[in-house]
Every structure is written in structure tokens, then in C-alpha cells.
């Protein structure tokens, strides 16, 4: 892989900002996060926090943390991506995904150094073979909690409603567009673009919540990525929710 130029990759200043954000937000959100954990536990069977292996910087795997939004065993009961009509998402999970509150436990990943605040979303390892050589440059940096590619797919869950073809359609319709946006961001990584992405994440959450109030419950967009090649059978399910 060709490394990204230093200023556009991970810097000491960026890491310092990540630590400061985590140290401020974790104590401030401790009570709301505890209440969310109780809500998840009391409305569906299973743990409050879901853990999943993802590919980190330089292909080092790490465990990403989320509030669980699907039923236990969902990774064994369907495709590794979820559309807007996926019945595996719990009623509370729909709301958590719409508001992006399911991502709050990743503040722990931020503090640990697994992730950065703004950057390309981390990938499930078995989907990396679909990356082109240029797209693999995304693995030169820490993955992010918020990223342009993730915002792109968040509004396109309806494209994956056909569960039998969800993974195939994800790669055909979304994966490379998402990665192109992430590469474009890394090629022009500045404070102003980071602030714009934070505002975009807030906007997406707010618009989805407002739309759900106006039109009834709306289910979440895609959270995973990848598929098996057309005409081939899926490999072992390593993707989880």
C-alpha cells in the first residue's frame, strides 16, 4: 500500500483532540449511556453492548463497541448488511440507529486509540478483498466514528431491502462510492472538513428523527458492508451487529 502523506494521516494533534473529546464526553454522557444500556437490556434478550471485530489501522483487528440494535443471533439469521425493512432490528434498535445513539460506546474505542473521531469507518475483515489497491490506502489511518462514506450509506438502506441480495447490492451500489468519498476526504483532510462532517452527522440524525415523527417509524440504513461475489456462496459469517 502507498502511505498517505503525513499531514493527511494520523497526527499527534489529532490524537490529542480524540483523547480530549473522549475525556469530556464519557463522564458527561455516563448517565444517559447507562439509561440506554438498561433500555436495550429490558426490551430485548441479550447484552446491552454489542462487540464486533473490525480491521483497524495497518490491518490490526480491534473490537468495535455499539449498543445492540438487533436481536441476538442476527448475524446467523441473515445477510451481513441490513436494509430499511430488516426484521432483525429491534424496536429500540430502530430508534438507536436513526439517532446514531448506538455509536456512543465507541467513545471508549476513541479513548483506547482504536479509532479517531473523524475518518473512514472500520471494515469487517472478510470484506477487504473487494477493495481496490487504491481503496486499501484507507487502512493507512485510524478508522473513524464519523466519516463521509458512512453518512452516504446511512440514507440508502432501502437499496438493501431484498435480503437475498443485500450483500451483492451493497457492493454493487454502495461500497465503492462510500470508499471514494472516504479517499476524497483523506486527500483533503482539514479542520473545516472535519467540522462539516460533524455537522453532517448531526443533520442526518436529526432529519431521520424528524422524518420518523412525520411519517411513522423509519428503519435504519446500512450498518455493515460487503457481499459475496455474484454466483458464489457466502463465506463463514464473521460480520456481526
N, C-alpha and C positions, 0 to 999 in steps of 0.2 A: 504493500500500500504506500502511496505517496502522502507524506505527512502534510497537514495543513500548516500554513505559516504561523509562527509563534503567536503574534498578536490576535489571531483569529481563533486560536485553540484555547486551551485552559491556561489561565494565568494566576499568579499569586493573588492579585487583586480580586479576580472573580471568585476564587476560593474563600477569600476573607469576607466578601459580601454574602456568599452562601452560608457561612458559619454565623454571621451576624443575623441574617434573616431567620435562620433556624432557632437561634438562641432567643430571639424576640418572640417569634410566633408560637413555638412549642409551649412555653409557660402560659402565654395569653390564651391559647386555644385548648388548654388541657381539659377544662371542664366541658366545653362543647364537644370535644372529641370523646370524652368519657360517656357523655349522654348519647352520642351517635353509636358508640360501641354497644351500649345497653339496648338501644333501639334495634340494632341488627340482630343481637342475640335473642331478644324476646319476640321477634316477629318471624323468625325462620330458624330452622335447626342448623347448628354449626357454629364455628368460631366467628367472632366479630371481624377479625383481620385476616385477610387472605394473603398468602405468601406465594410468590412465583419466581422461578429462576429466569433471569434475563441476561443478555450479553451486555457487558459494560465496556468501558474504555479498554482498548487493546485486547478485546475478546475475553476479558476476565469476567466470569459469571458472578452475579450477585443476586440477592433475594429482594425483589421489589415488594413493597407493602401497600395494601389497599384495604379499605373497608369492603367486606364481602358484599357483592351485589347480585350474585347468582346462587342458586340452590347448591347444596353440597353434591359433589359428583358431576357437576355440569360439564366438566372437561371430558368426561367419559360418555356423555349423552348427546353429543352433537359436535358441530364444527368448531374450529378454534377461533372463529370470529363470530360476532353477534350482530344481527340486523335489528331493525326497529320493531320487529314482531317476534322476537325470540322469547318463547315461554319460559326459558330457564332463568330469566331475570326476575328477582323477587319484587314485590310491590314497593318495598322500601328501596330496593336496588335501583328501580327506575328513577326515583327521586334523587338518590345519591349521584347517579350518573348525570342526570340533567343539570344538577347544580355543581358538579365536579367535586363534591364533598368526599367522594370515595377516594380521592387522591391525597387527602390530608395526612394520612400516615407516612407519606413519602417525605415529610419534613424530617423524619428520622433518617431516611436514606440521604437526605441533604446534609444533615449533621455528620453522618458517618463518612461522607465523601464518595458514596456510591454514585450520586447524581449531582447535577448542578441545577440551579433554578430555571435557567433558560437554555434549551438545547434540543437536539433531536431526541425523540422518545426512544427508550431502550427496546431492543428487539428480542423475541424468543429465538433461541439459537437455531432451531430447526428451519427457520425461515431465511436464514442468511444466504443459503445457496441461490436464492432468487435475486440477490443484489448483484449489480454490475460491478466491474472493477472500480469505477469512479464512485459509485454509491458506497463502497466499502470504506471510503475515506471518512465516513461518518463515525466509524469506530475509533478514529484517532482522538476523539474528545469524550469527556464525560457525557453520558446521556442526560436529558433534561426532564424536569417535571412539566414544563410548558414548552411547546415547540410549534413552529408553523405547520409542520406536517400533521401533527396531532389535531390541531384546530381544523385543518382541511377535512380530515376523515370524520370528525365529530358530527358534522352536519350531513353525512351521506350514508347513514345507517340503512335507509330504505333500499339502497342498492344491493344489500346483502340479505334481503328477506327470504330468498329461496335457500333454505337451509342446506339442501342437497348440493348446491353450487356456490355456497357462500365463500369458501376459501378460494375457489377458482376465480370468482368475480372480484374478490378483493385484490388479487394480484393483477388481474386484467384491467380493472377500472380505477384502483386507488393507490396501490403500493408505490409505483414508480413516480406518480405525481407527488405523493407525500414526500418521498425521498428527494425529489428535485427541489421542493420548497426548503427542506432542511439544508441541502447543499447550498442553495442560494443565500440562506441566512448565514451560514458559516463563512461564505466568501465575502460577506459584508457585515461582520459581527460588530455592532456598536451599541453604546448605551441607549441611543434613541430607538434602535430596533428592538432592544430588549424591553424597553418601556412600552413600545407599541404592542408587543406580543402579550405582555401582562394585561394591558387594556383589552386586547382581543379576547383573551381567556375569560375575563370578567364579562365582556359583552356577550360571548357565546353562552355562558351560564345564565345570564340574565334574560337573553332572548328566548332560550329554551324554556325557562321557568315561566316567562310571561305567556309564551305560546301555549304551554300546558294549561294555564289558567283559562285561556280564551277558548281552547278547542277540546279540552279534556285531557286525560293522561297521555303523554307522549313518551315513547320508549327511547332508550339511549341509542347513540350511534356506536360505531365500531370501536372496540377497545383492543383488539388483537391485530395480528397481521399474518399474512401468508396463506398458502394453499398448497395442494399437491398439483403436480403438472397435469394438464388435461390428458385424460385417458389412463392415468396411473392411479394406483391405490394409495391412500394416505399412509404416511409413516406413523410410528407409535405416537400417541397423543402426549406430547410434552407441554403443549400450551394449556394454561390454566387461567382461572379468573380470580 
